[in-house]
């Protein structure tokens, strides 16, 4: 496995591993950086990304869904998620491979550019947290499943 990760400062870090590396990502429809639209079509309630890539503050990015699909492909997962769980205010998509590695995407119907289940930044638009999921609990479960010790 070889991955390149671009740090917000612009520096690119290269990682090599013989094992598949799992990844988890939380996104929110109210976050201007993720570009999701929540479609309420009967019981479907599917969040849909507006495009595969988008411009934010003058730079182009892959959508969260595109990015997670690319990662899932790199660790040997199928193109489509093998698990999709839809709740009243969130959806979880999971790709997994035979060795137990996984790529998880959670999208909440509400919340801005803030930690899900956290406090957020008061009085700043688009920084309200989602109360639909608690990222601390979900991250602890995720890392306990993927501990290397």
C-alpha atoms as one frame of an Amber mdcrd trajectory, in Angstrom:
protein
   0.000   0.000   0.000   1.316   3.408  -0.913  -0.544   6.581  -0.005   0.197
  10.257  -0.394  -1.434  12.669   2.013  -1.421  16.415   1.472  -1.148  18.363
   4.727  -3.067  21.682   4.910   0.299  23.484   4.733   0.797  22.009   1.263
   3.524  19.533   2.245   2.953  16.040   0.841   3.688  13.023   3.036   4.241
   9.617   1.439   3.376   6.472   3.383   4.209   2.853   2.569   2.662  -0.177
   4.181   2.252  -3.851   3.349  -1.115  -3.795   5.084  -4.300  -2.052   3.989
  -4.937   1.125   5.964  -8.498   1.795   7.099  -9.989   5.279   6.949 -13.069
   6.996   8.387 -14.639  10.286   7.284 -17.532  12.320   8.702 -19.279  14.967
   6.552 -22.241  17.244   7.054 -24.713  18.702   4.599 -24.430  22.150   6.218
 -20.657  22.272   5.753 -19.803  24.559   2.821 -16.595  22.547   2.288 -18.342
  19.229   1.486 -20.993  20.308  -1.019 -23.662  17.753  -0.093 -27.387  18.164
  -0.690 -29.799  16.096   1.419 -32.520  14.709  -0.830 -35.687  13.876   1.051
 -37.431  11.530  -1.371 -39.961   9.612   0.670 -38.155   7.122   2.887 -34.984
   7.319   0.803 -33.299  10.285   2.573 -30.079  10.025   0.553 -27.422  12.722
   0.730 -26.100  13.408  -2.739 -22.846  15.140  -3.543 -23.351  17.934  -6.054
 -20.294  16.921  -8.098 -17.183  14.742  -8.065 -14.998  17.786  -7.442 -15.584
  21.339  -6.337 -13.852  24.639  -5.787 -13.556  25.985  -2.241 -11.736  29.230
  -1.531 -10.112  29.121  -4.946  -8.804  25.532  -4.812 -10.240  22.372  -6.385
 -10.955  19.304  -4.244 -12.429  15.847  -4.723 -15.790  15.427  -3.062 -15.711
  13.398   0.175 -17.512  10.539  -1.556 -15.045  10.521  -4.454 -12.113  10.585
  -2.050 -13.393   7.703   0.073 -14.153   5.624  -3.050 -10.604   6.170  -4.316
  -9.195   5.083  -0.936 -11.502   2.047  -0.830 -10.241   1.034  -4.268  -6.619
   1.405  -3.163  -7.158  -1.007  -0.257  -8.872  -3.574  -2.476 -12.545  -2.926
  -1.796 -15.351  -3.186  -4.347 -16.433  -0.031  -6.166 -19.794   0.094  -4.365
 -20.166   0.042  -0.561 -20.933  -3.367   0.919 -22.917  -1.820   3.776 -25.276
   1.170   3.718 -27.189   2.111   6.860 -29.703   4.947   6.658 -31.026   6.664
   9.747 -33.362   9.594  10.244 -30.547  12.151  10.120 -27.426  10.265   8.972
 -26.233   7.700   6.492 -23.232   5.397   6.825 -21.504   3.791   3.832 -18.855
   1.133   4.417 -16.445  -0.508   2.000 -14.419  -3.461   3.319 -11.864  -5.902
   1.995 -11.020  -9.531   2.813  -8.240  -8.581   5.229 -10.634  -6.570   7.444
  -9.635  -3.082   6.329 -12.472  -0.657   5.731 -13.329   2.780   4.428 -16.269
   4.432   6.198 -18.169   7.557   5.172 -20.822   9.081   7.437 -22.917  12.010
   6.265 -25.307  13.871   8.557 -28.319  15.878   7.397 -27.470  18.774   9.706
 -24.303  20.300  11.013 -21.612  22.520   9.639 -17.830  22.472   9.585 -17.632
  21.237  13.181 -16.931  18.018  15.102 -20.097  15.851  15.263 -21.340  15.703
  18.834 -19.044  18.577  19.827 -19.730  22.149  20.828 -18.847  23.909  17.577
 -17.953  27.553  17.281 -20.762  29.752  18.539 -22.126  32.619  16.475 -20.254
  31.659  13.291 -22.416  30.430  10.392 -21.709  26.910   9.098 -19.808  25.863
  12.248 -22.715  24.233  14.083 -22.037  20.617  15.080 -24.359  17.756  14.233
 -26.012  16.111  17.217 -27.032  13.152  15.077 -23.817  11.210  15.696 -21.037
  11.364  18.269 -17.726  11.263  16.428 -15.744  10.586  19.629 -17.593   7.327
  20.256 -17.493   6.290  16.603 -13.763   7.017  16.312 -13.001   5.015  19.496
 -14.891   2.012  18.101 -13.151   2.397  14.733  -9.643   2.568  16.234 -10.326
  -0.316  18.610 -11.196  -2.488  15.596  -8.023  -1.448  13.775  -5.472  -1.509
  16.571  -2.084  -2.812  15.445  -1.214  -4.221  18.865
